[in-house]
């Protein structure tokens, strides 16, 4: 339904979650955050889904938090504000722990919480004219929740500069600092992004899931513990049907 704050569609192994508040530049309110969590959980349980794609309706990806809602909640007590902040944290947690990769396809503006949402995805694909930034500081606010992810993606010094200055920056700069994976121009953006996402969906699902889980597990482990966890993932991957079939195909081709 077009009045839903989030649209959900599955095609060729890809679940596309479209933020659908174009009149509000897809600003994040409680309903949209809850819908995103629900959409991700739905994709997690759908055997036909191998990749989740998050994008926005209208000219922008997401402008950040719904400031009207933020103003209303900020006038309440600490517990109400903490519960609201934790709901966004729970969304980021679902995105990080989902076994299927989550890809942001960003056009227009991805600012504040919208830039945080993109940052929380495993991969960010950007339109060449997309605009990014964490301008919360100009409102006396802090991009606190995304900092947990941002410092891991771009490093502490860059993360501090982005949050403390609150400057906006383009897709090329976002790519340079490691926030964006791929950039494409307007005339090929949609085609290239769809091709990239569907290419990921064609990779063996078990290998992609193990890659994602290991990548984020290593963050909290020292070197020795990381090697041990990696060895276990290596062994688990070898024993999957997909790996066995892939090795057999390669050997059959070599023998031929």
C-alpha positions in Angstrom: 0.0 0.0 0.0 1.3 3.5 -0.9 0.4 4.9 2.5 2.8 2.5 4.3 5.9 4.2 5.7 7.9 1.2 4.4 7.5 -0.7 1.2 8.6 -4.3 1.0 9.3 -6.2 -2.3 11.1 -9.4 -3.1 12.5 -10.2 -6.6 15.3 -12.5 -7.7 16.6 -13.1 -4.2 16.6 -9.4 -3.2 14.3 -7.9 -0.6 14.0 -4.2 -1.2 12.9 -2.1 1.7 11.9 1.4 0.5 11.6 4.3 3.0 8.2 5.7 2.0 7.9 9.2 3.5 9.0 11.2 0.5 7.0 14.3 1.7 9.2 14.3 4.8 12.4 13.4 2.9 12.0 9.9 4.4 12.7 11.2 7.9 13.0 8.6 10.6 10.1 8.5 13.1 9.1 5.8 15.5 6.8 4.2 13.0 9.4 4.0 10.3 12.1 2.6 12.6 9.7 -0.1 13.8 8.7 -0.9 10.2 12.4 -1.2 9.2 13.0 -3.7 12.1 9.9 -5.6 11.0 11.0 -5.6 7.4 14.5 -6.9 8.3 13.0 -9.6 10.5 10.6 -10.6 7.7 13.6 -10.9 5.3 15.5 -12.9 7.8 12.7 -15.5 7.8 12.2 -15.6 4.1 14.2 -18.4 2.4 13.8 -16.7 -0.9 15.8 -13.6 0.3 19.6 -13.6 0.0 20.3 -9.9 0.2 18.4 -7.0 1.7 18.5 -3.6 0.0 17.4 -0.3 1.7 16.6 2.7 -0.4 14.3 5.7 -0.3 11.2 6.9 -2.2 11.4 10.3 -3.9 14.5 12.5 -4.3 16.3 11.7 -1.1 17.5 8.6 0.7 16.8 9.8 4.2 17.1 13.3 5.8 17.6 12.0 9.4 15.4 12.0 12.4 11.9 13.5 12.2 12.6 16.7 14.1 9.0 17.4 15.0 8.9 14.0 16.8 12.3 14.6 18.3 11.1 18.0 19.7 8.1 16.3 21.3 10.0 13.5 22.8 12.8 15.7 24.1 10.3 17.5 26.3 9.5 14.2 28.1 11.6 12.5 30.8 14.9 10.7 30.6 13.3 7.2 30.5 11.1 8.1 27.5 14.1 9.6 25.6 16.3 6.6 26.5 13.6 4.2 25.2 13.4 6.1 21.9 17.2 6.1 21.5 17.3 2.4 22.3 14.8 1.7 19.5 17.2 3.0 16.9 20.0 1.1 18.6 17.9 -2.1 18.3 17.5 -1.4 14.6 21.3 -1.2 14.1 21.7 -4.4 16.1 19.2 -6.2 13.8 21.1 -5.0 10.8 24.4 -6.1 12.1 23.3 -9.5 13.3 21.2 -10.4 10.3 22.9 -13.2 8.5 22.0 -11.8 5.1 23.9 -8.8 3.8 22.2 -5.4 4.0 23.0 -2.9 1.2 22.1 0.8 1.2 21.4 2.3 -2.2 21.7 6.0 -1.7 20.5 8.8 -3.9 20.0 12.4 -3.0 20.6 13.3 0.7 21.6 10.9 3.4 22.0 13.2 6.4 22.1 12.8 10.2 20.2 9.6 11.1 19.8 8.9 7.4 23.6 8.9 7.0 23.7 6.7 10.2 21.2 4.3 8.6 23.4 4.0 5.5 26.5 3.6 7.7 24.9 0.7 9.6 24.5 -1.2 6.3 27.2 -3.7 5.3 27.7 -2.0 1.9 26.8 1.5 0.6 26.2 2.1 -3.1 25.9 5.7 -4.0 24.7 8.0 -6.7 27.5 10.2 -7.9 25.6 13.3 -6.8 24.5 11.9 -3.4 25.2 14.0 -0.3 26.2 12.7 3.1 26.8 14.2 6.5 26.2 14.1 10.3 25.1 17.7 10.9 23.6 17.0 14.3 26.2 19.2 16.1 24.7 22.3 14.5 21.5 21.6 16.5 23.4 20.9 19.7 22.8 17.2 19.2 25.1 14.2 18.9 25.1 11.3 16.4 25.8 9.1 19.3 24.4 5.7 18.2 26.0 5.7 14.8 29.4 6.5 16.4 29.6 2.9 17.5 29.6 1.9 13.8 31.3 4.9 12.3 34.5 4.7 14.3 34.9 1.1 13.0 34.3 2.0 9.4 36.4 5.2 9.0 38.7 5.3 12.1 38.6 7.4 15.2 40.1 10.6 13.9 37.8 10.8 10.8 34.8 9.8 12.9 35.5 12.7 15.3 35.8 15.2 12.5 32.6 14.1 10.8 30.6 14.3 14.1 32.3 17.4 15.7 32.2 19.6 12.5 29.0 18.3 11.0 30.1 19.2 7.5 28.2 17.8 4.5 30.2 16.0 1.9 29.8 14.3 -1.5 29.9 10.8 -2.7 33.5 11.0 -3.8 34.6 12.1 -0.3 32.4 9.4 1.3 34.2 6.9 -0.9 37.6 8.2 -0.1 37.1 7.9 3.7 35.6 4.4 3.4 32.0 5.2 4.1 30.8 4.3 0.5 31.8 1.2 -1.4 30.7 2.1 -5.0 29.7 5.2 -6.9 27.9 5.4 -10.3 26.7 8.4 -12.3 23.1 9.3 -13.0 22.7 7.6 -16.3 23.9 4.2 -15.1 23.2 4.4 -11.3 20.0 2.3 -11.1 21.2 -0.3 -13.6 24.7 -0.6 -12.0 23.3 -0.8 -8.4 20.8 -3.5 -9.3 23.4 -5.5 -11.1 25.8 -5.2 -8.1 23.1 -6.3 -5.6 21.9 -9.2 -7.7 25.4 -10.3 -8.3 25.9 -10.5 -4.5 22.6 -12.4 -4.3 24.0 -15.0 -6.6 27.0 -15.8 -4.3 26.7 -18.9 -2.1 24.5 -17.8 0.8 26.3 -19.9 3.4 29.7 -18.4 2.5 28.3 -14.8 2.5 26.6 -15.4 5.9 29.8 -16.8 7.5 31.8 -13.9 6.0 29.5 -11.4 7.6 29.3 -13.0 11.0 33.1 -13.5 11.2 33.8 -9.9 10.1 31.9 -8.4 12.9 32.8 -11.1 15.5 36.5 -10.3 15.0 35.9 -6.7 16.2 35.7 -7.8 19.8 38.4 -10.5 19.8 42.2 -10.3 20.3 44.5 -11.7 17.6 44.7 -15.2 19.0 41.0 -15.5 19.7 40.4 -14.1 16.2 42.5 -16.7 14.5 40.7 -19.5 16.5 37.3 -18.1 15.5 38.5 -17.8 11.9 39.7 -21.4 11.9 36.3 -22.6 13.1 34.6 -20.6 10.3 37.0 -22.1 7.8 36.1 -25.6 9.0 32.4 -24.8 9.0 32.5 -23.4 5.4 34.3 -26.5 4.1 31.5 -28.7 5.3 28.6 -26.8 3.7 26.9 -28.4 0.7 27.6 -25.2 -1.3 31.3 -25.4 -0.7 31.5 -29.1 -1.5 29.6 -28.5 -4.7 31.8 -25.6 -5.7 35.0 -27.5 -5.1 33.7 -30.4 -7.2 32.7 -28.1 -10.1 36.2 -26.6 -10.1 37.9 -30.1 -10.0 35.6 -31.4 -12.7 36.5 -28.4 -14.9 40.2 -28.9 -14.2 40.1 -32.6 -15.0 38.3 -31.9 -18.3 
